[in-house]
């Protein structure tokens, strides 16, 4: 290994270390930010002809818990479904009304029964 290739390998290692420090500092700076996820800097050995020539960095990747993410999505979908059902049932309940009101189904049937009874008692009306 020549001196220039050794220096190149060392520089690539320092550059990857600097990128890792940058990712770590962003993680610390955004620790209290809602919605921010921790990121990790990955590094890979660079080889040429079976010989190491340095290190290269890959894109920073988010660290998330896939199980918790799935649970959140499931719970959110369930809550949205239940809210929709509740809204529709509320509309149906308002449409039916209370049993003692005249606008309810029971009130309409009672009024119809009263009118039929009046018709039976007084057919010429």
Chimera marker file (.cmm) of the C-alpha trace (Angstrom):
<marker_set name="trace">
<marker id="1" x="0.000" y="0.000" z="0.000" r="1" g="1" b="0" radius="0.5"/>
<marker id="2" x="1.470" y="3.321" z="-1.020" r="1" g="1" b="0" radius="0.5"/>
<marker id="3" x="1.547" y="6.378" z="1.145" r="1" g="1" b="0" radius="0.5"/>
<marker id="4" x="-1.027" y="8.210" z="-1.011" r="1" g="1" b="0" radius="0.5"/>
<marker id="5" x="-3.492" y="5.303" z="-0.889" r="1" g="1" b="0" radius="0.5"/>
<marker id="6" x="-3.033" y="5.079" z="2.902" r="1" g="1" b="0" radius="0.5"/>
<marker id="7" x="-3.725" y="8.799" z="3.205" r="1" g="1" b="0" radius="0.5"/>
<marker id="8" x="-6.778" y="8.432" z="0.947" r="1" g="1" b="0" radius="0.5"/>
<marker id="9" x="-8.106" y="5.609" z="3.135" r="1" g="1" b="0" radius="0.5"/>
<marker id="10" x="-7.495" y="7.697" z="6.252" r="1" g="1" b="0" radius="0.5"/>
<marker id="11" x="-9.267" y="10.718" z="4.723" r="1" g="1" b="0" radius="0.5"/>
<marker id="12" x="-12.275" y="8.619" z="3.749" r="1" g="1" b="0" radius="0.5"/>
<marker id="13" x="-12.438" y="7.316" z="7.314" r="1" g="1" b="0" radius="0.5"/>
<marker id="14" x="-12.296" y="10.841" z="8.707" r="1" g="1" b="0" radius="0.5"/>
<marker id="15" x="-15.014" y="12.004" z="6.298" r="1" g="1" b="0" radius="0.5"/>
<marker id="16" x="-17.288" y="9.139" z="7.329" r="1" g="1" b="0" radius="0.5"/>
<marker id="17" x="-16.615" y="9.897" z="11.003" r="1" g="1" b="0" radius="0.5"/>
<marker id="18" x="-17.477" y="13.558" z="10.399" r="1" g="1" b="0" radius="0.5"/>
<marker id="19" x="-20.740" y="12.552" z="8.713" r="1" g="1" b="0" radius="0.5"/>
<marker id="20" x="-21.558" y="10.311" z="11.704" r="1" g="1" b="0" radius="0.5"/>
<marker id="21" x="-20.908" y="13.186" z="14.100" r="1" g="1" b="0" radius="0.5"/>
<marker id="22" x="-23.171" y="15.402" z="11.980" r="1" g="1" b="0" radius="0.5"/>
<marker id="23" x="-26.011" y="12.846" z="12.139" r="1" g="1" b="0" radius="0.5"/>
<marker id="24" x="-25.514" y="12.448" z="15.897" r="1" g="1" b="0" radius="0.5"/>
<marker id="25" x="-25.605" y="16.223" z="16.443" r="1" g="1" b="0" radius="0.5"/>
<marker id="26" x="-28.858" y="16.473" z="14.445" r="1" g="1" b="0" radius="0.5"/>
<marker id="27" x="-30.323" y="13.651" z="16.553" r="1" g="1" b="0" radius="0.5"/>
<marker id="28" x="-29.420" y="15.506" z="19.742" r="1" g="1" b="0" radius="0.5"/>
<marker id="29" x="-30.654" y="18.878" z="18.446" r="1" g="1" b="0" radius="0.5"/>
<marker id="30" x="-34.026" y="17.403" z="17.422" r="1" g="1" b="0" radius="0.5"/>
<marker id="31" x="-34.530" y="15.120" z="20.430" r="1" g="1" b="0" radius="0.5"/>
<marker id="32" x="-37.522" y="17.163" z="21.626" r="1" g="1" b="0" radius="0.5"/>
<marker id="33" x="-38.993" y="17.841" z="18.194" r="1" g="1" b="0" radius="0.5"/>
<marker id="34" x="-42.362" y="16.121" z="17.710" r="1" g="1" b="0" radius="0.5"/>
<marker id="35" x="-42.339" y="13.711" z="14.770" r="1" g="1" b="0" radius="0.5"/>
<marker id="36" x="-38.545" y="13.541" z="14.470" r="1" g="1" b="0" radius="0.5"/>
<marker id="37" x="-37.082" y="10.044" z="14.310" r="1" g="1" b="0" radius="0.5"/>
<marker id="38" x="-33.546" y="9.103" z="15.222" r="1" g="1" b="0" radius="0.5"/>
<marker id="39" x="-31.232" y="8.511" z="12.278" r="1" g="1" b="0" radius="0.5"/>
<marker id="40" x="-28.194" y="6.256" z="12.025" r="1" g="1" b="0" radius="0.5"/>
<marker id="41" x="-25.227" y="6.701" z="9.692" r="1" g="1" b="0" radius="0.5"/>
<marker id="42" x="-24.101" y="3.406" z="8.134" r="1" g="1" b="0" radius="0.5"/>
<marker id="43" x="-20.609" y="2.849" z="6.747" r="1" g="1" b="0" radius="0.5"/>
<marker id="44" x="-19.251" y="0.234" z="4.372" r="1" g="1" b="0" radius="0.5"/>
<marker id="45" x="-15.691" y="-0.839" z="3.670" r="1" g="1" b="0" radius="0.5"/>
<marker id="46" x="-14.528" y="0.162" z="0.206" r="1" g="1" b="0" radius="0.5"/>
<marker id="47" x="-12.555" y="-2.613" z="-1.475" r="1" g="1" b="0" radius="0.5"/>
<marker id="48" x="-10.567" y="-2.674" z="-4.692" r="1" g="1" b="0" radius="0.5"/>
<marker id="49" x="-9.094" y="-5.962" z="-5.818" r="1" g="1" b="0" radius="0.5"/>
<marker id="50" x="-9.690" y="-7.500" z="-2.403" r="1" g="1" b="0" radius="0.5"/>
<marker id="51" x="-7.729" y="-4.740" z="-0.708" r="1" g="1" b="0" radius="0.5"/>
<marker id="52" x="-9.226" y="-2.073" z="1.519" r="1" g="1" b="0" radius="0.5"/>
<marker id="53" x="-9.020" y="1.400" z="0.056" r="1" g="1" b="0" radius="0.5"/>
<marker id="54" x="-11.104" y="3.257" z="2.615" r="1" g="1" b="0" radius="0.5"/>
<marker id="55" x="-14.606" y="3.614" z="3.905" r="1" g="1" b="0" radius="0.5"/>
<marker id="56" x="-17.734" y="5.014" z="2.319" r="1" g="1" b="0" radius="0.5"/>
<marker id="57" x="-20.890" y="6.159" z="3.961" r="1" g="1" b="0" radius="0.5"/>
<marker id="58" x="-24.443" y="5.259" z="3.032" r="1" g="1" b="0" radius="0.5"/>
<marker id="59" x="-27.480" y="7.496" z="3.398" r="1" g="1" b="0" radius="0.5"/>
<marker id="60" x="-28.626" y="8.050" z="6.968" r="1" g="1" b="0" radius="0.5"/>
<marker id="61" x="-31.527" y="5.776" z="7.813" r="1" g="1" b="0" radius="0.5"/>
<marker id="62" x="-34.417" y="6.414" z="10.192" r="1" g="1" b="0" radius="0.5"/>
<marker id="63" x="-34.724" y="4.143" z="13.213" r="1" g="1" b="0" radius="0.5"/>
<marker id="64" x="-38.397" y="3.333" z="13.747" r="1" g="1" b="0" radius="0.5"/>
<marker id="65" x="-40.266" y="0.612" z="15.571" r="1" g="1" b="0" radius="0.5"/>
<marker id="66" x="-42.348" y="-1.035" z="12.849" r="1" g="1" b="0" radius="0.5"/>
<marker id="67" x="-44.589" y="-2.786" z="15.392" r="1" g="1" b="0" radius="0.5"/>
<marker id="68" x="-45.489" y="0.502" z="17.083" r="1" g="1" b="0" radius="0.5"/>
<marker id="69" x="-46.029" y="2.129" z="13.703" r="1" g="1" b="0" radius="0.5"/>
<marker id="70" x="-48.424" y="-0.680" z="12.701" r="1" g="1" b="0" radius="0.5"/>
<marker id="71" x="-50.264" y="-0.395" z="16.029" r="1" g="1" b="0" radius="0.5"/>
<marker id="72" x="-50.626" y="3.367" z="15.525" r="1" g="1" b="0" radius="0.5"/>
<marker id="73" x="-52.031" y="2.911" z="12.034" r="1" g="1" b="0" radius="0.5"/>
<marker id="74" x="-54.467" y="0.218" z="13.203" r="1" g="1" b="0" radius="0.5"/>
<marker id="75" x="-55.643" y="2.302" z="16.162" r="1" g="1" b="0" radius="0.5"/>
<marker id="76" x="-56.075" y="5.412" z="14.023" r="1" g="1" b="0" radius="0.5"/>
<marker id="77" x="-58.128" y="3.501" z="11.459" r="1" g="1" b="0" radius="0.5"/>
<marker id="78" x="-60.266" y="1.968" z="14.229" r="1" g="1" b="0" radius="0.5"/>
<marker id="79" x="-60.884" y="5.360" z="15.810" r="1" g="1" b="0" radius="0.5"/>
<marker id="80" x="-61.864" y="6.874" z="12.452" r="1" g="1" b="0" radius="0.5"/>
<marker id="81" x="-64.271" y="3.998" z="11.794" r="1" g="1" b="0" radius="0.5"/>
<marker id="82" x="-65.870" y="4.322" z="15.234" r="1" g="1" b="0" radius="0.5"/>
<marker id="83" x="-66.197" y="8.103" z="14.844" r="1" g="1" b="0" radius="0.5"/>
<marker id="84" x="-67.958" y="7.625" z="11.519" r="1" g="1" b="0" radius="0.5"/>
<marker id="85" x="-70.332" y="5.018" z="12.978" r="1" g="1" b="0" radius="0.5"/>
<marker id="86" x="-71.070" y="7.286" z="15.934" r="1" g="1" b="0" radius="0.5"/>
<marker id="87" x="-71.857" y="10.212" z="13.647" r="1" g="1" b="0" radius="0.5"/>
<marker id="88" x="-74.189" y="8.121" z="11.493" r="1" g="1" b="0" radius="0.5"/>
<marker id="89" x="-75.977" y="6.591" z="14.480" r="1" g="1" b="0" radius="0.5"/>
<marker id="90" x="-76.388" y="10.075" z="15.948" r="1" g="1" b="0" radius="0.5"/>
<marker id="91" x="-78.030" y="11.234" z="12.732" r="1" g="1" b="0" radius="0.5"/>
<marker id="92" x="-80.374" y="8.217" z="12.778" r="1" g="1" b="0" radius="0.5"/>
<marker id="93" x="-81.173" y="8.840" z="16.426" r="1" g="1" b="0" radius="0.5"/>
<marker id="94" x="-82.047" y="12.479" z="15.701" r="1" g="1" b="0" radius="0.5"/>
<marker id="95" x="-84.177" y="11.356" z="12.751" r="1" g="1" b="0" radius="0.5"/>
<marker id="96" x="-86.172" y="8.939" z="14.926" r="1" g="1" b="0" radius="0.5"/>
<marker id="97" x="-86.476" y="11.479" z="17.735" r="1" g="1" b="0" radius="0.5"/>
<marker id="98" x="-87.654" y="10.793" z="21.273" r="1" g="1" b="0" radius="0.5"/>
<marker id="99" x="-90.722" y="8.606" z="21.816" r="1" g="1" b="0" radius="0.5"/>
<marker id="100" x="-92.770" y="11.432" z="23.381" r="1" g="1" b="0" radius="0.5"/>
<marker id="101" x="-92.186" y="13.938" z="20.541" r="1" g="1" b="0" radius="0.5"/>
<marker id="102" x="-94.657" y="14.310" z="17.678" r="1" g="1" b="0" radius="0.5"/>
<marker id="103" x="-91.904" y="14.151" z="15.056" r="1" g="1" b="0" radius="0.5"/>
<marker id="104" x="-90.727" y="10.685" z="16.117" r="1" g="1" b="0" radius="0.5"/>
<marker id="105" x="-91.803" y="7.441" z="14.467" r="1" g="1" b="0" radius="0.5"/>
<marker id="106" x="-93.777" y="6.510" z="17.585" r="1" g="1" b="0" radius="0.5"/>
<marker id="107" x="-95.474" y="9.923" z="17.535" r="1" g="1" b="0" radius="0.5"/>
<marker id="108" x="-96.329" y="9.548" z="13.828" r="1" g="1" b="0" radius="0.5"/>
<marker id="109" x="-97.789" y="6.065" z="14.374" r="1" g="1" b="0" radius="0.5"/>
<marker id="110" x="-99.776" y="7.334" z="17.352" r="1" g="1" b="0" radius="0.5"/>
<marker id="111" x="-101.121" y="10.243" z="15.267" r="1" g="1" b="0" radius="0.5"/>
<marker id="112" x="-102.039" y="7.835" z="12.445" r="1" g="1" b="0" radius="0.5"/>
<marker id="113" x="-103.824" y="5.548" z="14.925" r="1" g="1" b="0" radius="0.5"/>
<marker id="114" x="-105.733" y="8.532" z="16.312" r="1" g="1" b="0" radius="0.5"/>
<marker id="115" x="-106.781" y="9.653" z="12.809" r="1" g="1" b="0" radius="0.5"/>
<marker id="116" x="-107.863" y="6.102" z="11.895" r="1" g="1" b="0" radius="0.5"/>
<marker id="117" x="-109.873" y="5.896" z="15.085" r="1" g="1" b="0" radius="0.5"/>
<marker id="118" x="-111.544" y="9.238" z="14.283" r="1" g="1" b="0" radius="0.5"/>
<marker id="119" x="-112.253" y="7.977" z="10.772" r="1" g="1" b="0" radius="0.5"/>
<marker id="120" x="-113.833" y="4.816" z="12.164" r="1" g="1" b="0" radius="0.5"/>
<marker id="121" x="-115.930" y="6.851" z="14.637" r="1" g="1" b="0" radius="0.5"/>
<marker id="122" x="-116.948" y="9.516" z="12.128" r="1" g="1" b="0" radius="0.5"/>
<marker id="123" x="-116.734" y="8.180" z="8.515" r="1" g="1" b="0" radius="0.5"/>
<marker id="124" x="-118.339" y="11.217" z="6.893" r="1" g="1" b="0" radius="0.5"/>
<marker id="125" x="-115.552" y="13.502" z="8.226" r="1" g="1" b="0" radius="0.5"/>
<link id1="1" id2="2" r="1" g="1" b="0" radius="0.2"/>
<link id1="2" id2="3" r="1" g="1" b="0" radius="0.2"/>
<link id1="3" id2="4" r="1" g="1" b="0" radius="0.2"/>
<link id1="4" id2="5" r="1" g="1" b="0" radius="0.2"/>
<link id1="5" id2="6" r="1" g="1" b="0" radius="0.2"/>
<link id1="6" id2="7" r="1" g="1" b="0" radius="0.2"/>
<link id1="7" id2="8" r="1" g="1" b="0" radius="0.2"/>
<link id1="8" id2="9" r="1" g="1" b="0" radius="0.2"/>
<link id1="9" id2="10" r="1" g="1" b="0" radius="0.2"/>
<link id1="10" id2="11" r="1" g="1" b="0" radius="0.2"/>
<link id1="11" id2="12" r="1" g="1" b="0" radius="0.2"/>
<link id1="12" id2="13" r="1" g="1" b="0" radius="0.2"/>
<link id1="13" id2="14" r="1" g="1" b="0" radius="0.2"/>
<link id1="14" id2="15" r="1" g="1" b="0" radius="0.2"/>
<link id1="15" id2="16" r="1" g="1" b="0" radius="0.2"/>
<link id1="16" id2="17" r="1" g="1" b="0" radius="0.2"/>
<link id1="17" id2="18" r="1" g="1" b="0" radius="0.2"/>
<link id1="18" id2="19" r="1" g="1" b="0" radius="0.2"/>
<link id1="19" id2="20" r="1" g="1" b="0" radius="0.2"/>
<link id1="20" id2="21" r="1" g="1" b="0" radius="0.2"/>
<link id1="21" id2="22" r="1" g="1" b="0" radius="0.2"/>
<link id1="22" id2="23" r="1" g="1" b="0" radius="0.2"/>
<link id1="23" id2="24" r="1" g="1" b="0" radius="0.2"/>
<link id1="24" id2="25" r="1" g="1" b="0" radius="0.2"/>
<link id1="25" id2="26" r="1" g="1" b="0" radius="0.2"/>
<link id1="26" id2="27" r="1" g="1" b="0" radius="0.2"/>
<link id1="27" id2="28" r="1" g="1" b="0" radius="0.2"/>
<link id1="28" id2="29" r="1" g="1" b="0" radius="0.2"/>
<link id1="29" id2="30" r="1" g="1" b="0" radius="0.2"/>
<link id1="30" id2="31" r="1" g="1" b="0" radius="0.2"/>
<link id1="31" id2="32" r="1" g="1" b="0" radius="0.2"/>
<link id1="32" id2="33" r="1" g="1" b="0" radius="0.2"/>
<link id1="33" id2="34" r="1" g="1" b="0" radius="0.2"/>
<link id1="34" id2="35" r="1" g="1" b="0" radius="0.2"/>
<link id1="35" id2="36" r="1" g="1" b="0" radius="0.2"/>
<link id1="36" id2="37" r="1" g="1" b="0" radius="0.2"/>
<link id1="37" id2="38" r="1" g="1" b="0" radius="0.2"/>
<link id1="38" id2="39" r="1" g="1" b="0" radius="0.2"/>
<link id1="39" id2="40" r="1" g="1" b="0" radius="0.2"/>
<link id1="40" id2="41" r="1" g="1" b="0" radius="0.2"/>
<link id1="41" id2="42" r="1" g="1" b="0" radius="0.2"/>
<link id1="42" id2="43" r="1" g="1" b="0" radius="0.2"/>
<link id1="43" id2="44" r="1" g="1" b="0" radius="0.2"/>
<link id1="44" id2="45" r="1" g="1" b="0" radius="0.2"/>
<link id1="45" id2="46" r="1" g="1" b="0" radius="0.2"/>
<link id1="46" id2="47" r="1" g="1" b="0" radius="0.2"/>
<link id1="47" id2="48" r="1" g="1" b="0" radius="0.2"/>
<link id1="48" id2="49" r="1" g="1" b="0" radius="0.2"/>
<link id1="49" id2="50" r="1" g="1" b="0" radius="0.2"/>
<link id1="50" id2="51" r="1" g="1" b="0" radius="0.2"/>
<link id1="51" id2="52" r="1" g="1" b="0" radius="0.2"/>
<link id1="52" id2="53" r="1" g="1" b="0" radius="0.2"/>
<link id1="53" id2="54" r="1" g="1" b="0" radius="0.2"/>
<link id1="54" id2="55" r="1" g="1" b="0" radius="0.2"/>
<link id1="55" id2="56" r="1" g="1" b="0" radius="0.2"/>
<link id1="56" id2="57" r="1" g="1" b="0" radius="0.2"/>
<link id1="57" id2="58" r="1" g="1" b="0" radius="0.2"/>
<link id1="58" id2="59" r="1" g="1" b="0" radius="0.2"/>
<link id1="59" id2="60" r="1" g="1" b="0" radius="0.2"/>
<link id1="60" id2="61" r="1" g="1" b="0" radius="0.2"/>
<link id1="61" id2="62" r="1" g="1" b="0" radius="0.2"/>
<link id1="62" id2="63" r="1" g="1" b="0" radius="0.2"/>
<link id1="63" id2="64" r="1" g="1" b="0" radius="0.2"/>
<link id1="64" id2="65" r="1" g="1" b="0" radius="0.2"/>
<link id1="65" id2="66" r="1" g="1" b="0" radius="0.2"/>
<link id1="66" id2="67" r="1" g="1" b="0" radius="0.2"/>
<link id1="67" id2="68" r="1" g="1" b="0" radius="0.2"/>
<link id1="68" id2="69" r="1" g="1" b="0" radius="0.2"/>
<link id1="69" id2="70" r="1" g="1" b="0" radius="0.2"/>
<link id1="70" id2="71" r="1" g="1" b="0" radius="0.2"/>
<link id1="71" id2="72" r="1" g="1" b="0" radius="0.2"/>
<link id1="72" id2="73" r="1" g="1" b="0" radius="0.2"/>
<link id1="73" id2="74" r="1" g="1" b="0" radius="0.2"/>
<link id1="74" id2="75" r="1" g="1" b="0" radius="0.2"/>
<link id1="75" id2="76" r="1" g="1" b="0" radius="0.2"/>
<link id1="76" id2="77" r="1" g="1" b="0" radius="0.2"/>
<link id1="77" id2="78" r="1" g="1" b="0" radius="0.2"/>
<link id1="78" id2="79" r="1" g="1" b="0" radius="0.2"/>
<link id1="79" id2="80" r="1" g="1" b="0" radius="0.2"/>
<link id1="80" id2="81" r="1" g="1" b="0" radius="0.2"/>
<link id1="81" id2="82" r="1" g="1" b="0" radius="0.2"/>
<link id1="82" id2="83" r="1" g="1" b="0" radius="0.2"/>
<link id1="83" id2="84" r="1" g="1" b="0" radius="0.2"/>
<link id1="84" id2="85" r="1" g="1" b="0" radius="0.2"/>
<link id1="85" id2="86" r="1" g="1" b="0" radius="0.2"/>
<link id1="86" id2="87" r="1" g="1" b="0" radius="0.2"/>
<link id1="87" id2="88" r="1" g="1" b="0" radius="0.2"/>
<link id1="88" id2="89" r="1" g="1" b="0" radius="0.2"/>
<link id1="89" id2="90" r="1" g="1" b="0" radius="0.2"/>
<link id1="90" id2="91" r="1" g="1" b="0" radius="0.2"/>
<link id1="91" id2="92" r="1" g="1" b="0" radius="0.2"/>
<link id1="92" id2="93" r="1" g="1" b="0" radius="0.2"/>
<link id1="93" id2="94" r="1" g="1" b="0" radius="0.2"/>
<link id1="94" id2="95" r="1" g="1" b="0" radius="0.2"/>
<link id1="95" id2="96" r="1" g="1" b="0" radius="0.2"/>
<link id1="96" id2="97" r="1" g="1" b="0" radius="0.2"/>
<link id1="97" id2="98" r="1" g="1" b="0" radius="0.2"/>
<link id1="98" id2="99" r="1" g="1" b="0" radius="0.2"/>
<link id1="99" id2="100" r="1" g="1" b="0" radius="0.2"/>
<link id1="100" id2="101" r="1" g="1" b="0" radius="0.2"/>
<link id1="101" id2="102" r="1" g="1" b="0" radius="0.2"/>
<link id1="102" id2="103" r="1" g="1" b="0" radius="0.2"/>
<link id1="103" id2="104" r="1" g="1" b="0" radius="0.2"/>
<link id1="104" id2="105" r="1" g="1" b="0" radius="0.2"/>
<link id1="105" id2="106" r="1" g="1" b="0" radius="0.2"/>
<link id1="106" id2="107" r="1" g="1" b="0" radius="0.2"/>
<link id1="107" id2="108" r="1" g="1" b="0" radius="0.2"/>
<link id1="108" id2="109" r="1" g="1" b="0" radius="0.2"/>
<link id1="109" id2="110" r="1" g="1" b="0" radius="0.2"/>
<link id1="110" id2="111" r="1" g="1" b="0" radius="0.2"/>
<link id1="111" id2="112" r="1" g="1" b="0" radius="0.2"/>
<link id1="112" id2="113" r="1" g="1" b="0" radius="0.2"/>
<link id1="113" id2="114" r="1" g="1" b="0" radius="0.2"/>
<link id1="114" id2="115" r="1" g="1" b="0" radius="0.2"/>
<link id1="115" id2="116" r="1" g="1" b="0" radius="0.2"/>
<link id1="116" id2="117" r="1" g="1" b="0" radius="0.2"/>
<link id1="117" id2="118" r="1" g="1" b="0" radius="0.2"/>
<link id1="118" id2="119" r="1" g="1" b="0" radius="0.2"/>
<link id1="119" id2="120" r="1" g="1" b="0" radius="0.2"/>
<link id1="120" id2="121" r="1" g="1" b="0" radius="0.2"/>
<link id1="121" id2="122" r="1" g="1" b="0" radius="0.2"/>
<link id1="122" id2="123" r="1" g="1" b="0" radius="0.2"/>
<link id1="123" id2="124" r="1" g="1" b="0" radius="0.2"/>
<link id1="124" id2="125" r="1" g="1" b="0" radius="0.2"/>
</marker_set>
